[in-house]
Amino acid sequence: PAPPLGESTVDEPKPVMIELNLQYRGGGLDGAVARVEELWQLVGATGHPVVVAEQYMAGELTHQQIQNITTADSAGGDWPKRAIFRIWPDFQVHRQIDASGATVKALPAQRSFAAYGAGIVWAVVDSGIDGSHPHFLADHTLDDPSVADLHRDFVSGSEDPAQALVDDDGHGTHVAGIVAGGLQRWKKDDPERRALAVEKRKNNGAVGGNDPILVPRSVDVELLNGIAPLAKLVSLKVLSEFGDLTARTARVMAALAYVRQVNAAAGKLPRIHGVNISLGYDFLADWFGCGQSPLCLEVNRLVLSGVVVVVAAGNSGYVTLNASQSDVTRFSAAITINDPGNAENAITVGSTHRDAPHTNGISFFSSRGPTGDGRPKPDLVAPGERIMSAAGGQHLKDIQRAQFPGYSAAAYIEDSGTSMAAPHVSGAIAAFLSVQREYVGKPDEVKRIFMSSATSLNRTRDFQGAGLVDLMRALQTP
């Protein structure tokens, strides 16, 4: 159909304001100005950008040219080598468990309270965990006697624990690396130990932008640790490359039932203290009352049995509207919490910026509350943007294919989503329980403490929940 009268399909130049990087290593502000002028010509923009108030450059770019100039600038390397800090009104372009752990105050909690997660076991319901990754070796995160026999693969139905320690996708390994494990004690006395950390840069030449440019960056091996590095993990593999939504949901429910069975068989002391679920699906209002789906009810049941369940809120907060109905086609939307995040007893986690949450607020993609039946959600927010964690499965294959010089088996990659935010909360609670063990088996009390001690980002309740998880304050909350 023809576009509405007066609407153009041409990508016309629009006024933009480029904020320069004040720390640009290529010659400070003068160098940044020269670099932007060079990039301006490279992307075929018309005219010349004008310096405004010393730190900005104004001109006109098409939407495609904005994307291209950002991509070209980021290809220059690490942050200090980029001339562009931000293009208004476009989103900020920059970079990271080595950075986000400080945001939830995991490091101060370790120094002050020895909150390392020792003695706590957390299950990760996901695509499996790569048991060969160095992140999980030094502290026996997956092969400690307390968990070695508990791993299960619900895709194949195998009871062989080794089958759950294979991750063809990489999502589960990335999530697990945020919760626990780390490199701090890996090859401690080897002066040659190193890790390869890879950032993702947008590739405008790829179909749908789904093949990002991978760029290595420097990283401190000592900081590549989970939020609760000494906690032990149980891999409950429920996702693979195949299977429809119904099959995947059934597997998740089977995994949750398995946790209940394991703890019931253990007697008075549970073997699994918490569960992370960084997966879900859009709330299906035509099928169930909100929070009453079989999966939500199984989550509630597990919590009532004494297990903390942390769930990602979902990445449905930024939606697309039918273009024939409105001139504005993409916007943030309320009532977008995914199942099982709608479960009343779950701790549902939204996403915020990894190291500047007060400034940048809630991630544009993070699902918003309230629930479809009017209950407040999410419960908390945690860092979920460009989080660096262990690379496995397809993530690792992408890195290997790039053939970076000095490639190491300890490979890390960044990823974004509430899937990355939820394990920050899981790790924080595991660390908390390792210190405040009287709260083991009391998930409602744990939820109350973490919500009451959260730091407000001064955003609305439907966006931030109770606020940003704060491990230090939680440890000091009665």
RODO-2510 file (C-alpha; in nm, 4 decimals, decimal comma):
residues 478
     n   res          X          Y          Z
     1     p     0,0000     0,0000     0,0000
     2     a     0,1044     0,3578    -0,0602
     3     p     0,2358     0,5559     0,2380
     4     p    -0,0052     0,8038     0,4003
     5     l    -0,0265     1,1458     0,2384
     6     g     0,2754     1,3554     0,3344
     7     e     0,4786     1,0597     0,4656
     8     s     0,8082     0,9992     0,2861
     9     t     0,9773     0,6626     0,2439
    10     v     1,3117     0,8346     0,1754
    11     d     1,5732     0,8253     0,4489
    12     e     1,6136     1,2014     0,4681
    13     p     1,8928     1,3775     0,6616
    14     k     1,7865     1,4963     1,0051
    15     p     1,9609     1,7329     1,2490
    16     v     2,1878     1,5522     1,4935
    17     m     2,4164     1,6584     1,7744
    18     i     2,7308     1,4508     1,8207
    19     e     2,8703     1,4542     2,1733
    20     l     3,2465     1,4073     2,1580
    21     n     3,4504     1,1723     2,3758
    22     l     3,6449     1,3955     2,6141
    23     q     3,8932     1,1144     2,6813
    24     y     3,9695     1,0446     2,3155
    25     r     4,3274     0,9228     2,2929
    26     g     4,3695     1,0392     1,9374
    27     g     4,4426     1,3965     2,0422
    28     g     4,1762     1,5056     2,2884
    29     l     3,8906     1,7247     2,1658
    30     d     4,0838     1,8538     1,8651
    31     g     4,1600     1,4986     1,7607
    32     a     3,7976     1,3955     1,8138
    33     v     3,6779     1,6819     1,5924
    34     a     3,9180     1,5766     1,3173
    35     r     3,8101     1,2135     1,3500
    36     v     3,4393     1,2982     1,3236
    37     e     3,5085     1,5100     1,0153
    38     e     3,6891     1,2138     0,8621
    39     l     3,4016     0,9776     0,9492
    40     w     3,1544     1,2314     0,8123
    41     q     3,3151     1,2051     0,4707
    42     l     3,3461     0,8270     0,5002
    43     v     2,9699     0,7729     0,5370
    44     g     2,8902     1,0144     0,2548
    45     a     2,7190     1,2803     0,4655
    46     t     2,6558     1,6172     0,3063
    47     g     2,8040     1,9451     0,4261
    48     h     3,0382     1,9724     0,7228
    49     p     2,9658     1,9246     1,0939
    50     v     2,9960     2,2401     1,3008
    51     v     3,1624     2,2483     1,6410
    52     v     2,9181     2,3660     1,9101
    53     a     3,0151     2,4584     2,2684
    54     e     3,3511     2,2857     2,2238
    55     q     3,2259     1,9376     2,3094
    56     y     2,9649     1,8854     2,0381
    57     m     2,9364     1,8808     1,6606
    58     a     2,6139     1,9571     1,4784
    59     g     2,5046     1,8585     1,1324
    60     e     2,2580     1,6464     0,9403
    61     l     2,2687     1,2702     0,8953
    62     t     2,0234     1,0132     0,7644
    63     h     1,9244     0,7272     0,9922
    64     q     2,1508     0,4930     0,7941
    65     q     2,4408     0,7372     0,8156
    66     i     2,3960     0,7599     1,1943
    67     q     2,4271     0,3833     1,2164
    68     n     2,7244     0,3753     0,9798
    69     i     2,9215     0,6512     1,1490
    70     t     2,8701     0,4819     1,4880
    71     t     2,9822     0,1457     1,3509
    72     a     3,2876     0,2982     1,1820
    73     d     3,3876     0,4836     1,4995
    74     s     3,3469     0,1771     1,7259
    75     a     3,5600    -0,0321     1,4915
    76     g     3,8551     0,1831     1,6038
    77     g     3,8954    -0,0232     1,9213
    78     d     3,8485     0,0267     2,2946
    79     w     3,6457     0,3150     2,4362
    80     p     3,9320     0,5701     2,4604
    81     k     3,9950     0,5194     2,0890
    82     r     3,6429     0,6275     1,9893
    83     a     3,5763     0,9896     1,9028
    84     i     3,1994     0,9748     1,9489
    85     f     3,0514     0,9514     2,2977
    86     r     2,6870     0,9853     2,2003
    87     i     2,4681     1,0874     1,9084
    88     w     2,1564     1,2652     2,0181
    89     p     1,8774     1,1606     2,0220
    90     d     2,0139     0,8138     1,9570
    91     f     2,1127     0,5844     2,2449
    92     q     2,4486     0,5851     2,4137
    93     v     2,7148     0,3683     2,2527
    94     h     2,9600     0,2137     2,4971
    95     r     3,0580    -0,1004     2,6958
    96     q     3,0499    -0,5087     3,1194
    97     i     3,0603    -0,9361     3,5426
    98     d     3,3931    -0,7409     3,5618
    99     a     3,2087    -0,4083     3,5834
   100     s     2,8560    -0,4980     3,6955
   101     g     2,9622    -0,6779     4,0139
   102     a     3,0498    -0,3445     4,1683
   103     t     2,7060    -0,2069     4,0764
   104     v     2,5269    -0,4588     4,2990
   105     k     2,8029    -0,4115     4,5644
   106     a     2,9266    -0,7696     4,5446
   107     l     3,2911    -0,6730     4,5924
   108     p     3,2381    -0,4641     4,9102
   109     a     3,0212    -0,7459     5,0486
   110     q     3,3021    -0,9942     4,9889
   111     r     3,5576    -0,7749     5,1641
   112     s     3,3341    -0,6806     5,4576
   113     f     3,1289    -0,9972     5,5134
   114     a     3,3161    -1,2714     5,3213
   115     a     2,9970    -1,3084     5,1176
   116     y     3,1353    -1,5449     4,8546
   117     g     2,8453    -1,7893     4,8379
   118     a     3,0320    -2,0769     5,0070
   119     g     2,8037    -2,3652     5,1018
   120     i     2,5142    -2,2462     4,8827
   121     v     2,3827    -2,4380     4,5801
   122     w     2,1983    -2,2698     4,2941
   123     a     2,0262    -2,4426     4,0028
   124     v     2,0355    -2,2828     3,6556
   125     v     1,7385    -2,3814     3,4403
   126     d     1,8621    -2,3064     3,0904
   127     s     2,0433    -2,4494     2,7871
   128     g     2,3020    -2,6349     2,9938
   129     i     2,6412    -2,5219     3,1261
   130     d     2,9730    -2,5828     2,9538
   131     g     3,1497    -2,7928     3,2163
   132     s     3,4875    -2,7513     3,0466
   133     h     3,5002    -2,3719     3,0743
   134     p     3,7827    -2,2517     3,3039
   135     h     3,5338    -2,0235     3,4800
   136     f     3,3903    -2,3292     3,6584
   137     l     3,7083    -2,5317     3,7191
   138     a     3,9215    -2,3742     3,9938
   139     d     3,6472    -2,3643     4,2574
   140     h     3,4820    -2,6913     4,1466
   141     t     3,1619    -2,5030     4,0754
   142     l     3,0060    -2,7953     3,8879
   143     d     3,1972    -3,1044     4,0072
   144     d     3,1974    -3,0507     4,3827
   145     p     3,0532    -3,3587     4,5640
   146     s     2,7589    -3,1475     4,6783
   147     v     2,6358    -3,1059     4,3180
   148     a     2,8194    -3,3523     4,0924
   149     d     2,5313    -3,6019     4,0867
   150     l     2,2492    -3,3458     4,0537
   151     h     2,2861    -3,2187     3,6954
   152     r     2,0072    -3,3333     3,4618
   153     d     1,9290    -3,3040     3,0910
   154     f     1,5524    -3,2698     3,0458
   155     v     1,5868    -3,2397     2,6674
   156     s     1,7119    -3,5934     2,6121
   157     g     1,5677    -3,7289     2,9357
   158     s     1,9085    -3,8618     3,0326
   159     e     1,9966    -3,8998     3,4003
   160     d     2,3671    -3,8855     3,3161
   161     p     2,4891    -3,5623     3,4810
   162     a     2,7504    -3,5142     3,2075
   163     q     2,4782    -3,4556     2,9460
   164     a     2,3673    -3,1379     3,1266
   165     l     2,7232    -3,0018     3,1196
   166     v     2,7098    -2,9528     2,7440
   167     d     2,5760    -2,6215     2,6152
   168     d     2,5303    -2,6000     2,2384
   169     d     2,3694    -2,2567     2,2595
   170     g     2,5840    -2,0669     2,5119
   171     h     2,3014    -1,8863     2,6903
   172     g     2,3101    -2,1110     2,9967
   173     t     2,6882    -2,0871     3,0311
   174     h     2,6711    -1,7070     3,0150
   175     v     2,3950    -1,6932     3,2772
   176     a     2,5730    -1,9429     3,5061
   177     g     2,8974    -1,7448     3,4883
   178     i     2,7237    -1,4405     3,6301
   179     v     2,5945    -1,6368     3,9310
   180     a     2,9097    -1,8210     4,0379
   181     g     3,2576    -1,9417     3,9459
   182     g     3,5420    -1,7257     3,8224
   183     l     3,9068    -1,6970     3,7299
   184     q     4,0474    -1,5459     4,0493
   185     r     4,1890    -1,8829     4,1602
   186     w     4,2328    -2,0355     3,8127
   187     k     4,6009    -2,1021     3,7313
   188     k     4,6865    -1,8641     4,0139
   189     d     5,0605    -1,9226     3,9952
   190     d     5,0837    -1,9216     3,6150
   191     p     5,2284    -1,5876     3,4965
   192     e     5,0948    -1,6609     3,1457
   193     r     4,7309    -1,6992     3,2451
   194     r     4,4987    -1,4730     3,0543
   195     a     4,1440    -1,4510     2,9280
   196     l     3,9945    -1,3288     2,6030
   197     a     3,7038    -1,0881     2,6512
   198     v     3,5006    -0,9955     2,3438
   199     e     3,2558    -0,7101     2,2957
   200     k     2,9720    -0,7126     2,0464
   201     r     2,9454    -0,4172     1,8062
   202     k     2,6462    -0,3582     1,5844
   203     n     2,6937    -0,4777     1,2270
   204     n     2,4720    -0,2720     0,9991
   205     g     2,5695    -0,4852     0,7016
   206     a     2,4165    -0,8002     0,8493
   207     v     2,0588    -0,9031     0,7798
   208     g     1,8521    -0,7772     1,0713
   209     g     2,1719    -0,6759     1,2496
   210     n     2,1942    -1,0313     1,3855
   211     d     2,5633    -1,0901     1,3140
   212     p     2,7482    -0,8470     1,5428
   213     i     3,1094    -0,7476     1,4966
   214     l     3,3249    -0,9093     1,7658
   215     v     3,6021    -0,6914     1,9080
   216     p     3,8397    -0,8058     2,1857
   217     r     3,9070    -0,5730     2,4779
   218     s     4,1461    -0,5718     2,7692
   219     v     4,0215    -0,7294     3,0891
   220     d     4,1445    -0,7908     3,4434
   221     v     4,1400    -1,1691     3,4989
   222     e     4,0994    -1,1113     3,8737
   223     l     3,7600    -0,9468     3,8128
   224     l     3,6087    -1,2189     3,5941
   225     n     3,4079    -1,3778     3,8740
   226     g     3,0458    -1,4540     3,9458
   227     i     2,8579    -1,2498     4,2021
   228     a     2,8856    -1,5483     4,4439
   229     p     3,2087    -1,7059     4,3168
   230     l     3,2229    -1,9923     4,5706
   231     a     2,8599    -2,1037     4,5316
   232     k     2,8032    -2,4351     4,3537
   233     l     2,5789    -2,4731     4,0502
   234     v     2,3399    -2,7395     3,9255
   235     s     2,2765    -2,7471     3,5523
   236     l     1,9159    -2,8291     3,4641
   237     k     1,9156    -2,8377     3,0851
   238     v     1,5749    -2,7646     2,9342
   239     l     1,6527    -2,5856     2,6082
   240     s     1,8038    -2,7085     2,2843
   241     e     1,7908    -2,6068     1,9207
   242     f     1,4673    -2,7976     1,8740
   243     g     1,1260    -2,8207     2,0340
   244     d     0,8175    -2,6012     2,0389
   245     l     0,7049    -2,3724     2,3201
   246     t     0,4875    -2,6388     2,4831
   247     a     0,7751    -2,8857     2,4971
   248     r     1,0114    -2,6281     2,6458
   249     t     0,7568    -2,5225     2,9082
   250     a     0,7000    -2,8822     3,0077
   251     r     1,0740    -2,9313     3,0505
   252     v     1,1009    -2,6273     3,2756
   253     m     0,8176    -2,7556     3,4901
   254     a     0,9845    -3,0976     3,5077
   255     a     1,3089    -2,9308     3,6178
   256     l     1,1334    -2,7384     3,8951
   257     a     0,9578    -3,0527     4,0123
   258     y     1,2973    -3,2259     4,0164
   259     v     1,4346    -2,9620     4,2542
   260     r     1,1471    -3,0239     4,4930
   261     q     1,2069    -3,3985     4,4764
   262     v     1,5797    -3,3646     4,5416
   263     n     1,5210    -3,1476     4,8460
   264     a     1,2436    -3,3713     4,9780
   265     a     1,4727    -3,6732     4,9555
   266     a     1,7494    -3,4839     5,1378
   267     g     1,5471    -3,4518     5,4570
   268     k     1,5769    -3,1484     5,6821
   269     l     1,8629    -2,9711     5,4990
   270     p     1,7887    -2,8895     5,1330
   271     r     2,0552    -2,9638     4,8718
   272     i     1,9403    -2,6895     4,6321
   273     h     1,8765    -2,3466     4,7849
   274     g     1,7771    -2,1403     4,4839
   275     v     1,6883    -2,1509     4,1151
   276     n     1,7555    -1,9069     3,8322
   277     i     1,5166    -1,8995     3,5358
   278     s     1,6382    -1,6682     3,2610
   279     l     1,3781    -1,7763     3,0097
   280     g     1,0061    -1,7504     2,9571
   281     y     0,7379    -1,6473     2,7113
   282     d     0,4877    -1,3673     2,6623
   283     f     0,1858    -1,3754     2,8922
   284     l    -0,0932    -1,5584     2,7107
   285     a    -0,4076    -1,3822     2,8316
   286     d    -0,6392    -1,5966     2,6196
   287     w    -0,5223    -1,9138     2,7944
   288     f    -0,4752    -1,8382     3,1626
   289     g    -0,5403    -1,5773     3,4250
   290     c    -0,2232    -1,3768     3,4778
   291     g     0,0086    -1,5600     3,7149
   292     q    -0,2086    -1,8715     3,6941
   293     s    -0,0373    -2,0557     3,4097
   294     p     0,0897    -2,4032     3,4919
   295     l     0,4481    -2,2770     3,4861
   296     c     0,3715    -1,9867     3,7232
   297     l     0,1924    -2,2213     3,9604
   298     e     0,4889    -2,4609     3,9580
   299     v     0,7194    -2,1696     4,0456
   300     n     0,4940    -2,0736     4,3360
   301     r     0,4869    -2,4336     4,4509
   302     l     0,8664    -2,4544     4,4540
   303     v     0,8950    -2,1318     4,6535
   304     l     0,6444    -2,2630     4,9072
   305     s     0,8718    -2,5662     4,9478
   306     g     1,1520    -2,3359     5,0669
   307     v     1,3487    -2,2563     4,7492
   308     v     1,4243    -1,9044     4,6245
   309     v     1,3227    -1,8665     4,2581
   310     v     1,4630    -1,5753     4,0589
   311     v     1,3086    -1,5096     3,7174
   312     a     1,3916    -1,2725     3,4318
   313     a     1,1123    -1,0212     3,3688
   314     g     1,1472    -1,0536     2,9903
   315     n     1,2678    -0,8358     2,7042
   316     s     0,9262    -0,7294     2,5796
   317     g     0,9329    -0,3726     2,7086
   318     y     1,0001    -0,2223     2,3651
   319     v     0,7246    -0,3100     2,1211
   320     t     0,6330    -0,2453     1,7596
   321     l     0,2923    -0,1044     1,6725
   322     n     0,1076    -0,1603     1,3461
   323     a     0,2341     0,1244     1,1276
   324     s    -0,1089     0,1736     0,9705
   325     q    -0,2492     0,2690     1,3091
   326     s     0,0057     0,5237     1,4282
   327     d     0,2927     0,7437     1,3162
   328     v     0,4915     0,6188     1,6158
   329     t     0,5691     0,2520     1,5579
   330     r     0,8115     0,1620     1,8408
   331     f     0,7730     0,2492     2,2074
   332     s     0,7960     0,1172     2,5643
   333     a     0,4880    -0,0655     2,6870
   334     a     0,3384    -0,1587     3,0229
   335     i     0,1973    -0,5002     3,1218
   336     t     0,4733    -0,6825     2,9350
   337     i     0,6102    -0,9059     3,2135
   338     n     0,6737    -1,2550     3,0742
   339     d     0,5699    -1,5831     3,2318
   340     p     0,6892    -1,7192     3,4704
   341     g     0,7818    -1,3694     3,5889
   342     n     0,4129    -1,3164     3,6622
   343     a     0,4292    -1,5780     3,9392
   344     e     0,3450    -1,4084     4,2677
   345     n     0,6166    -1,5789     4,4717
   346     a     0,8991    -1,5422     4,2204
   347     i     1,1568    -1,2648     4,2471
   348     t     1,1097    -1,1050     3,9060
   349     v     1,4038    -0,9035     3,7779
   350     g     1,4185    -0,6242     3,5236
   351     s     1,7303    -0,4773     3,3643
   352     t     1,9261    -0,1581     3,4162
   353     h     2,2594    -0,0165     3,3032
   354     r     2,5636    -0,2148     3,4184
   355     d     2,7625     0,0702     3,5789
   356     a     2,5523     0,3886     3,5592
   357     p     2,2007     0,2826     3,6621
   358     h     2,1066     0,6098     3,8299
   359     t     2,1912     0,8058     3,5168
   360     n     2,0591     0,5724     3,2496
   361     g     1,7700     0,4131     3,4378
   362     i     1,5826     0,1069     3,3178
   363     s     1,6858    -0,0684     2,9967
   364     f     1,4584     0,0121     2,7037
   365     f     1,3926    -0,3597     2,6416
   366     s     1,3161    -0,4545     3,0023
   367     s     0,9559    -0,5703     3,0466
   368     r     0,7326    -0,3372     3,2464
   369     g     0,4631    -0,3985     3,5041
   370     p     0,2117    -0,4190     3,6388
   371     t     0,1015    -0,7752     3,5755
   372     g    -0,2035    -0,8344     3,3613
   373     d    -0,4175    -0,8638     3,6736
   374     g    -0,2776    -0,5483     3,8345
   375     r    -0,0088    -0,6767     4,0720
   376     p     0,3189    -0,4840     4,1063
   377     k     0,6098    -0,6337     3,9088
   378     p     0,9022    -0,6434     3,8516
   379     d     1,0352    -0,6870     4,2036
   380     l     1,3941    -0,5727     4,1496
   381     v     1,6278    -0,4554     3,8772
   382     a     1,9927    -0,5462     3,8199
   383     p     2,2567    -0,4873     3,5516
   384     g     2,1544    -0,6429     3,2191
   385     e     2,3224    -0,4357     2,9478
   386     r     2,6367    -0,5671     2,7776
   387     i     2,7331    -0,8000     3,0597
   388     m     3,0618    -0,9881     3,0188
   389     s     3,0474    -1,3560     3,1161
   390     a     3,1665    -1,7027     3,0169
   391     a     3,1379    -1,7932     2,6476
   392     g     3,0168    -2,1396     2,5538
   393     g     2,8292    -2,3068     2,2708
   394     q     2,7577    -2,0821     1,9739
   395     h     2,9170    -1,7861     2,1516
   396     l     3,2437    -1,9765     2,1775
   397     k     3,2222    -2,0942     1,8166
   398     d     3,1828    -1,7325     1,7015
   399     i     3,4957    -1,6335     1,8939
   400     q     3,6947    -1,9294     1,7606
   401     r     3,5861    -1,8509     1,4055
   402     a     3,7181    -1,4963     1,4425
   403     q     4,0673    -1,6391     1,5109
   404     f     4,1793    -1,3641     1,7477
   405     p     4,5555    -1,3596     1,8162
   406     g     4,6479    -1,5259     2,1445
   407     y     4,3105    -1,6980     2,1774
   408     s     4,2719    -1,8568     2,5198
   409     a     4,0362    -2,1319     2,6368
   410     a     3,9108    -1,8816     2,8971
   411     a     3,6826    -1,6937     2,6596
   412     y     3,4242    -1,4336     2,7630
   413     i     3,1625    -1,2458     2,5652
   414     e     2,9124    -0,9725     2,6402
   415     d     2,5370    -1,0174     2,6124
   416     s     2,2307    -0,8155     2,7110
   417     g     1,8837    -0,8799     2,8445
   418     t     1,6922    -0,9481     3,1628
   419     s     1,8440    -1,2970     3,1255
   420     m     2,1688    -1,1342     3,2425
   421     a     2,0002    -0,9251     3,5131
   422     a     1,8337    -1,2197     3,6903
   423     p     2,1591    -1,4081     3,7668
   424     h     2,2996    -1,0935     3,9309
   425     v     2,0155    -1,1239     4,1819
   426     s     2,0598    -1,5014     4,2102
   427     g     2,4292    -1,4503     4,2839
   428     a     2,3578    -1,1740     4,5341
   429     i     2,1094    -1,3922     4,7232
   430     a     2,3482    -1,6892     4,7200
   431     a     2,6183    -1,4637     4,8658
   432     f     2,3705    -1,3333     5,1252
   433     l     2,2642    -1,6842     5,2316
   434     s     2,6255    -1,7932     5,2737
   435     v     2,6532    -1,5308     5,5500
   436     q     2,2971    -1,5212     5,6849
   437     r     2,2326    -1,8950     5,6845
   438     e     1,9318    -1,8651     5,9141
   439     y     1,7365    -1,7530     5,6071
   440     v     1,8029    -2,0730     5,4115
   441     g     1,4625    -2,2268     5,3381
   442     k     1,2805    -1,8949     5,3948
   443     p     1,2348    -1,7503     5,0428
   444     d     0,9586    -1,5088     5,1443
   445     e     1,1849    -1,3515     5,4068
   446     v     1,4693    -1,3339     5,1559
   447     k     1,2446    -1,1568     4,9056
   448     r     1,1291    -0,9108     5,1711
   449     i     1,4853    -0,8284     5,2753
   450     f     1,6115    -0,7721     4,9224
   451     m     1,3146    -0,5597     4,8212
   452     s     1,3260    -0,3489     5,1372
   453     s     1,7015    -0,2908     5,1013
   454     a     1,7006    -0,2129     4,7280
   455     t     1,8267     0,1264     4,6129
   456     s     1,5699     0,3378     4,4338
   457     l     1,6691     0,4724     4,0916
   458     n     1,3861     0,7260     4,1190
   459     r     1,1918     0,5584     3,8413
   460     t     0,8291     0,4471     3,8648
   461     r     0,7378     0,1214     4,0373
   462     d     0,6305    -0,0425     3,7115
   463     f     0,9784     0,0198     3,5709
   464     q     1,2191    -0,0396     3,8612
   465     g     1,0197    -0,2507     4,1041
   466     a     1,1584    -0,1888     4,4536
   467     g     1,4836    -0,0691     4,2954
   468     l     1,8391    -0,1848     4,2265
   469     v     1,9573    -0,4918     4,4184
   470     d     2,2058    -0,3894     4,6884
   471     l     2,3914    -0,6791     4,8519
   472     m     2,5637    -0,4654     5,1174
   473     r     2,2381    -0,3181     5,2418
   474     a     2,0661    -0,6585     5,2311
   475     l     2,3345    -0,8051     5,4564
   476     q     2,2659    -0,5310     5,7101
   477     t     1,8844    -0,5494     5,6949
   478     p     1,7113    -0,7294     5,9852
***
